[in-house]
């Protein structure tokens, strides 16, 4: 009886399809036959609609659907059809009891869907493009509308393709999915299992049977000649991106390892390749698991019980999600680091580690620990041992061969291009200085005490001195190690410089001898070398001057200094030209040996030489004024011999002497105040500041900076800087004029002595005149005053004194002009200490009042 009901339902559906096709204006002119393609397609479509399990999105309300249908017909202008539908619905809804439809809402909804679907389909229906649907649950349709595909439990399909009705829902699922598989096979030339295996081959950089690498497209592609749906083709290309990335990473590793050892690769590059290789090893393990699963057939969707270890393209996309992220990162790093090496490579990789994704952050951290291990080992070796283990020039500290005196300044430099971004500039400077201090102690000071200091620093930082003790991510440990090592090694270095090599004592010796701070030594030296230095420079023997220097040392308190310091003090004769005197080329030098020559370099000693020449010229001018004073003693003027001169000559002599004395006083005032300013405001103040900065210096760089500041202060305050060049020239013009005054004072003194001698001759008794005259003639040159008579003596004395007075007036005028020019330029100097010099020179504002106000 059951088969008869199924047959009746099938016949009713056939009759419905025939009527619908007969009413279709687009159908053929003759009625459709059961064997026509149009009929068979429409029939299959009808069975699919009836067996559909799609749940409607509207609420199950039969009255609402009927009202909606009537309203739609009325709005379309089909009022008669709307009335007919209302009458039919009333009769349909009123039927109850056996043989009636229980689920009236489902029937109305089905008719509504069919009506709307007919409007959307403009051509004949084709069931091959439609997906099979699940059967309805029991109770959703009435007995009349519960249709299933199949002819019975044993017969599950018709030979003409029309599906029959069956009550077995499982049977329906199997038949529907089998049809779906058949449809897929019609659209796919190759199976999904084959594509999965080809994709796995491509992800290992190997061409598969159908998926191969295309150099033109720069990727793995599926041949266009193979018939597969577009969605499958796109998925294969997306999955094969992993193979393209793998090919790039693997190529970089092979290229780098084939080129090692090479400066282009280096140890950091080798570590990077090793880290990439480790990641690829995990990737290989994943591919091995996936390849084993790909051997299992892909079950049908209906085979839920057997859906275990198989591999489809969609499952493969899920498996490849995490490896794809890692491989993309590795490919980006490979492109970025292809032209980098050493610290620059580590810094570039570190920039990609600043990521918010925990997966990426953990992956980059693991990679960087491997990459940075050679770099951190270089830091550890440099900071604790002073060894620069950088065969391939990868470290940010660069060494170069230099002499011992240039080791600190030029031996080791910071290579900014190799400094990774996770090491700050200040930390890099401390790393550089720590290793440089160890090498300075080892090479220049021949000291081994730094090893104990480095061991203490490592113990204090909690880091052993063993190799590979530091790593990426341990920035705090690195800073603690560097700071501890720098503090202890620098302290030990300063102790060696101060105690073993007596740096402070040598600085004091330079101040006392080159900066003329030892007064008795300088005065005695100038007295004994003065006559020698007055000779032409090319006639002076440096050996004789060295003997005079030793004599000055033994005759002064300098003899009590350390013998090592005195042995370093030597005479130096500067290059000289024609007409130069010994005063112009004489200088002292101090022999600063290793390691002190790191501080007292050639350029530093050249500055000391400039300062010495300036101070020596100032002392020479002072010495000249003292000599002039000795020849101008007041007892020369009050001598009885001048009482017998004529009154006019006597007045002229006193006037000349007075002008000379006034000019000497002016010059002495200027030189005395200038010397006071240089000795106390410049040298002593700078020395005091230098001592204070020396006490707080923490490393050799601080000591060098303090000494450079001390020397620069002296140069600038002493008018020896570039900004004071004009003032310096004016000052030396004044010095030359004072020395010229000394020669005029000597001439005046000689003339007065001759006049005094001639006056004595005229007052000697007659019996002694012959003897006195003979003695004067023997000591006088021809044409002197002594050989002339009294009248001629008076005439020559007046002429001499008149000429000397004119010369002194000219000197006084020129001196006043130069001094006013010098004082006028002082306020324009930028150095504040020069105001003290101006204040001392023009304390009474005498020179300011002489200058006309502008």
Long-range contacts (C-beta under 8 A, 24 or more apart in sequence): 2-167, 3-152, 6-151, 6-164, 6-165, 6-166, 9-144, 9-147, 9-165, 10-164, 10-165, 13-43, 13-46, 13-47, 13-50, 13-147, 14-43, 16-46, 17-42, 17-43, 17-46, 35-160, 38-124, 40-160, 40-161, 40-162, 41-124, 41-125, 41-126, 41-127, 42-124, 42-125, 43-162, 44-127, 44-161, 44-162, 44-163, 45-125, 45-127, 45-130, 47-147, 47-149, 47-162, 47-163, 47-165, 48-127, 48-130, 48-132, 48-133, 49-110, 49-113, 49-114, 49-117, 50-110, 50-145, 50-147, 51-133, 51-135, 51-136, 51-147, 51-148, 51-149, 51-163, 51-172, 52-133, 52-134, 52-136, 53-133, 53-134, 53-135, 53-136, 53-137, 54-133, 56-109, 58-109, 60-105, 60-106, 60-109, 61-105, 62-93, 62-104, 62-105, 62-108, 65-105, 65-108, 65-109, 65-112, 66-93, 66-108, 69-108, 69-112, 101-142, 101-144, 101-145, 102-142, 102-143, 103-140, 103-141, 103-142, 103-145, 106-140, 106-141, 106-142, 106-145, 107-142, 107-145, 110-145, 128-183, 128-186, 131-180, 132-176, 132-177, 132-179, 132-180, 133-176, 134-169, 134-172, 134-173, 134-176, 135-169, 135-172, 135-173, 148-172, 149-175, 149-176, 150-175, 173-302, 174-302, 177-300, 177-301, 177-302, 178-300, 180-301, 181-300, 187-227, 187-228, 187-229, 188-227, 188-228, 188-229, 188-232, 189-226, 189-227, 189-228, 190-226, 190-228, 192-232, 192-298, 192-312, 192-313, 193-294, 193-297, 193-298, 195-222, 195-228, 195-232, 195-236, 195-313, 196-294, 196-311, 196-312, 196-313, 196-316, 197-291, 197-294, 198-236, 199-236, 199-239, 199-240, 199-243, 199-313, 199-316, 200-287, 200-290, 200-291, 200-294, 200-316, 202-239, 202-240, 202-243, 203-239, 203-240, 203-242, 203-243, 203-246, 203-287, 203-320, 204-243, 204-246, 204-287, 205-243, 205-246, 205-247, 205-250, 211-236, 211-240, 213-243, 213-247, 218-244, 219-244, 220-244, 232-313, 235-313, 235-314, 235-317, 236-313, 238-317, 239-313, 239-316, 239-317, 239-320, 241-324, 242-320, 242-323, 242-324, 242-327, 245-324, 245-327, 245-328, 245-330, 245-331, 246-280, 246-283, 246-327, 248-331, 248-334, 248-335, 249-276, 249-280, 249-327, 249-330, 249-331, 249-334, 250-280, 252-276, 252-334, 252-338, 253-277, 253-280, 261-391, 261-392, 262-392, 263-341, 263-392, 263-393, 264-341, 265-341, 265-392, 266-341, 266-342, 266-392, 266-393, 266-394, 267-374, 267-391, 267-392, 267-394, 268-341, 268-342, 268-343, 268-345, 268-346, 268-371, 268-372, 268-374, 268-375, 268-394, 269-337, 269-341, 269-345, 270-374, 271-370, 271-371, 271-372, 271-373, 271-374, 272-333, 272-337, 272-345, 272-349, 272-367, 272-370, 272-371, 274-370, 275-366, 275-367, 275-370, 275-371, 276-330, 276-334, 276-367, 278-370, 279-326, 279-330, 279-363, 279-367, 283-323, 283-326, 283-327, 286-319, 286-323, 290-316, 290-319, 322-359, 325-357, 325-359, 325-360, 326-363, 329-360, 329-363, 329-364, 333-367, 341-392, 341-394, 342-375, 342-392, 342-393, 342-394, 342-395, 342-396, 342-418, 343-375, 343-394, 343-395, 343-396, 343-415, 343-418, 343-419, 343-420, 343-423, 344-417, 344-418, 344-420, 345-371, 346-371, 346-372, 346-375, 346-420, 346-422, 347-419, 347-420, 347-421, 347-422, 350-420, 350-421, 350-422, 351-421, 365-472, 365-473, 368-472, 368-473, 369-471, 369-472, 369-473, 371-472, 372-420, 372-471, 372-472, 373-468, 373-471, 373-472, 375-420, 376-468, 376-470, 376-471, 376-472, 376-474, 376-478, 377-467, 377-468, 377-470, 379-431, 379-470, 379-478, 379-482, 380-463, 380-465, 380-467, 380-469, 380-470, 380-481, 381-467, 382-431, 382-434, 382-435, 383-431, 383-434, 383-435, 383-454, 383-481, 383-482, 383-485, 383-486, 384-454, 384-455, 384-457, 384-458, 384-465, 384-481, 384-485, 385-438, 385-454, 386-435, 386-438, 386-439, 386-442, 386-450, 388-412, 388-435, 393-418, 394-418, 396-420, 396-423, 396-428, 397-431, 397-432, 397-435, 404-443, 404-444, 404-594, 404-595, 404-597, 405-594, 405-597, 405-598, 405-601, 406-601, 407-436, 407-439, 407-440, 407-443, 407-444, 407-598, 408-436, 408-440, 408-444, 408-598, 408-700, 408-704, 409-598, 409-601, 411-436, 411-439, 412-436, 412-439, 422-472, 422-475, 423-478, 427-478, 427-479, 427-482, 430-482, 430-483, 430-486, 431-482, 433-486, 433-490, 433-699, 433-700, 433-701, 434-482, 434-485, 434-486, 434-489, 434-490, 437-486, 437-489, 437-490, 437-493, 437-699, 437-700, 438-489, 440-493, 440-595, 440-598, 440-700, 441-489, 441-492, 441-493, 441-496, 444-594, 444-595, 444-598, 445-493, 445-496, 445-497, 445-500, 445-501, 445-595, 447-492, 447-496, 447-500, 449-492, 449-496, 450-489, 450-492, 450-493, 453-485, 453-488, 453-489, 453-491, 453-492, 454-485, 454-488, 454-489, 456-484, 456-488, 457-481, 457-484, 457-485, 457-487, 457-488, 457-489, 458-484, 458-485, 460-484, 461-485, 486-699, 487-698, 490-698, 490-699, 490-700, 491-698, 493-699, 493-700, 494-697, 494-698, 494-699, 494-700, 494-703, 497-595, 497-596, 497-700, 497-703, 501-595, 501-596, 502-562, 503-596, 503-599, 503-703, 504-694, 505-562, 505-565, 506-565, 506-568, 506-590, 506-592, 506-596, 506-600, 507-690, 507-707, 509-561, 509-565, 509-568, 509-569, 509-590, 510-590, 510-600, 510-608, 511-683, 511-687, 512-558, 513-558, 513-569, 513-588, 513-590, 514-588, 514-589, 514-590, 514-608, 514-609, 514-611, 514-612, 515-608, 515-611, 515-612, 515-615, 515-683, 515-714, 516-612, 516-615, 516-616, 516-619, 517-679, 517-683, 518-556, 518-557, 518-558, 520-556, 520-557, 520-558, 521-552, 521-553, 521-556, 521-557, 521-558, 522-619, 524-552, 524-555, 524-556, 525-549, 525-552, 526-619, 526-620, 526-623, 527-623, 528-552, 529-582, 529-586, 530-623, 532-582, 533-581, 533-582, 533-583, 533-586, 534-581, 534-582, 534-583, 535-581, 535-582, 536-579, 536-580, 536-581, 536-582, 537-573, 537-576, 537-580, 537-581, 537-582, 537-584, 537-585, 538-576, 538-580, 540-573, 540-582, 540-585, 542-571, 542-573, 545-571, 545-573, 545-586, 546-570, 546-571, 549-588, 567-591, 568-592, 568-593, 572-609, 583-620, 586-616, 587-612, 587-613, 587-616, 588-612, 598-700, 598-704, 599-703, 599-704, 599-707, 604-707, 604-708, 604-711, 607-711, 607-715, 608-711, 610-715, 610-720, 611-714, 611-715, 611-718, 611-720, 614-718, 614-719, 614-720, 615-678, 617-732, 617-735, 618-671, 618-674, 618-675, 618-678, 618-735, 619-675, 620-739, 621-671, 621-735, 621-738, 621-739, 622-671, 622-672, 622-675, 624-738, 624-739, 624-742, 625-664, 625-667, 625-668, 625-671, 625-738, 625-742, 627-742, 628-664, 628-741, 628-742, 628-745, 628-746, 629-664, 629-668, 631-745, 631-746, 631-748, 631-749, 632-657, 632-660, 632-661, 632-664, 632-745, 632-749, 636-749, 636-752, 636-756, 639-756, 641-756, 641-759, 641-760, 641-763, 642-756, 642-759, 644-759, 644-762, 644-763, 645-755, 645-759, 645-794, 645-797, 646-794, 648-798, 649-794, 649-797, 649-798, 649-801, 652-798, 652-801, 652-802, 652-805, 653-752, 653-755, 653-797, 653-801, 655-801, 655-805, 656-748, 656-801, 656-804, 656-805, 656-808, 657-748, 659-805, 659-808, 659-809, 659-812, 660-744, 660-745, 660-748, 660-804, 660-808, 662-812, 663-741, 663-808, 663-811, 663-812, 663-815, 664-741, 664-745, 666-812, 666-815, 666-819, 667-738, 667-741, 667-815, 670-734, 670-819, 670-841, 671-738, 673-837, 673-840, 673-841, 674-731, 674-837, 674-841, 676-840, 677-836, 677-837, 677-840, 678-718, 681-717, 681-833, 681-836, 681-837, 682-713, 682-714, 682-717, 682-718, 682-833, 683-714, 685-833, 686-710, 686-713, 686-714, 686-717, 689-713, 716-831, 717-831, 717-833, 717-834, 719-834, 721-831, 723-829, 723-830, 724-829, 724-831, 726-825, 727-822, 727-825, 727-826, 727-829, 730-818, 730-821, 730-822, 730-825, 731-822, 733-818, 734-815, 734-818, 734-819, 734-822, 737-811, 737-814, 737-815, 737-818, 738-815, 740-811, 741-811, 741-815, 744-804, 744-807, 744-808, 744-811, 747-804, 748-804, 751-800, 751-801, 751-804, 754-780, 754-784, 754-785, 754-786, 755-785, 755-793, 755-797, 755-800, 757-786, 758-785, 758-786, 758-788, 758-793, 759-793, 761-786, 762-790, 762-793, 816-850, 819-847, 820-847, 820-850, 820-851, 823-847, 824-851
